[in-house]
Amino acid sequence: MSAITEAVVPLSNTGRFFINGEWIKPTSDAVIDVVDSATEQLYFQVPEAQPADMDLAIGAARRAFDRGPWPRMTHVERAGYLRAMADRLEARASDYSAMWPRESGVLYAIATAGEPGNPETLRFYADLADDYPFEESFSPSTTSMAGGGFGLLVREPVGVVGAIIPWNAPLPLILIKVAPALLAGCTVIVKVSPEAPGAGYLMAEIAEEVGLPGGVLNVITAEREVSELMVRDHRVDKIAFTGSTAAGRKIGAICGERVARCTLELGGKSAAVILDDADMNAAAMTLAGAECFLSGQVCASLTRIVVPRQRHDEFADALAAAFSAVQVGDPFDAATQMGPLAMERQRDRVEHYIAKGIEEGATLVTGGGRPKHLKRGFYIEPTVFAGVDNKHVIAQEEIFGPVLSVIPADNDEDAVDIANDTIYGLNAAVFTPDAGRARQVAGRLRSGTVGHNGMRIDFDIAFGGFKQSGVGREGGREGLLPYLESKTVLLDGAPT
């Protein structure tokens, strides 16, 4: 029996945009359908922003930064708003947990388990108001043209921020951008994904509830053409983007043309390096379990499994056994271990890559099709390919679905070379009982994060990629820096 509950939309203003602290009627009748990924039924609709709507949002954010009170408040005053937002988000946590599975396919159990981490992101950055060095004093150099008797290094807000949010984990990715931006004193336009706008609307309602000054946080839903207008607009000082490397290249190029600031958290094709002393069965169970999260729709997924050649078959069999045993189904059913993909085009994309893997000669060990017991919903079977050559398309291009490739390596040196032989460098892992050996191999992997014996990510430290997996870092104290500009002030004496 289906455990899908009534598809309630816990939002009040889905027919408008949140601009300048008000719910603004859209300038056209164009709407976007948000489709339930498990049922393929219409969940709700939101307006589709037109150029005039985007212009209003950018103008509101610009005025709020240039003439509003927000940048002129103290960091402690702004932190008070962040804490109030955290309290309201905590009170409405169940609202997001009801939306995320329908929009993106995540399990309801995972959505509810992740609830506490969202308000804590706001509180983490609020706490930095007390001890972050926003202003440091220096003695001016006597060997240069500095002069003066007192020097300051001041870290000021970068300005107006355009935050572009993907559909897979929208609320955490909104918060990891908005929280440091607001603490710094920036104003923000949040451009939410057409497939998953619910989190943006939730944060807009919370901003209204806590009395955030008008124009400080603006929320709008747009397709790519209108989104690009924000990237090109000279009134927007910085773009914070999470999404595909292809889109990131274009955004980076546009920002480069006008010398705008940007942080880009992009795609990945992350490697798990299995050393010869690893427990193969335990590693297989761990990797299969990790790939269930969001049905593999995670940029940091460990999808290339590099194993010693002499143990390749053993590991492929263990991985296939673990992954094929995963129960796929209704994300609201407590017995389900993996839900659907987010949308039809995503399922089409995954099926394309599975067909490509077969065409290239890799061995399909398990999966490869749609679950026969599920007649509706954007589902795909957990899939494992063995005997994959690292030059194969399925080993080089991001699939964004539950498809794992097992790649044989001759020795540790070869394994590291294979892991690094990619345009990406977002995440990696080393499987071995020896922490010293893991640290040594981790030091040679060109990756923004390296985990030991599992897929490990810590946004409280920092997250981001090497190579074409991105520019800059999000999370932790490092994640505040992209929202600040450093200014040197040289005075004749210390200010009173």
C-alpha angles and dihedrals in degrees: 000000000000116000094198108132126214110297098242118173105215095202132101106201110039092137095064143048124247105234130157091355094304138094102250125200111240119250093235140031093243113129138186121223115224107207126204105242094212099046104024087227126132109269101181142317134241130188118265111233119238125201091269091054092050090048090055092050094048092046092051093050092046094051092045090055098041099040109008129097097247102087090042095056119097118258089248091055091051090046088060090062091048091054091048089051090050091053092050092046090051090052091051099040093117090058092063092043089057093052105039097066092050095047101040109013098247117149115263089229091057092045092054093043090055095051097098094054095062100064089039089064089060092046093048092059092041088058091055088068088077102053113010112117098241088155129026129180124224138179107244115245117263093203097060139051091270098109122166128094102255134042132194133193105203123189108208132179115280091226131237113014126202108204115196112197129199127221102243102073105000104165099051089044093050091050096047087059103033098045097058092037093055094045090052090053099254126140118227143212109199110204105195127201117266089227095052113021097143098096092052092052090047091054090047090055090049091050088054092047094054094044099245107185115264116275095016093105120022124178125201137161118220143156121241100275094056091039089058089059088065092050091052098043114110090212089069110079099188140019121209108193135179116184145077124348090236092058091040092057090056094046091048091050093051092047089048091054092058096029092242120161118252142174117201123196102186144167133312145200096194125195130220108203110207110200122209094256095053123116099250097200093048091048091049092051092048095049094045090050094048092051090058090069107105088347090283093304091134125113091217096051116138097234102151109069111194112196137172108274093233090057098038097105093045092052095043090054092048092048093047091050092050096043097043090054091061112115110231120198151083109013090216093057112098090216094058117104099183130025133201130292114264101253146357096262090053091054089048089052093051092047089051091056093046089054089048092053091053091046091052092054102254115146114251102217099175141354123007100151146058117289107262095216093058113076097178137027130064096281130157130182120252102263134203128187121193131195091033119170112221088232091061117110091240089058096047108037126066109250099181095210141083097292119127126190122205112208123188121226129193097220143333092287091052091046092055091047091051092047091052095043096097139085088241133078110171107119140357142167139208120211115206136113089233111088092191091054090046091053091050093052092042089058090060098047115097096222138121092229131023120188130197116233095343150026102294127177127170118190089180087070105031140292130205143102147266122229115357093350090088155289122266133000135273128204133032124036088314089062092063095059097074089060094054134075119205117230126187115214119189116193135178088237144353113294118241 
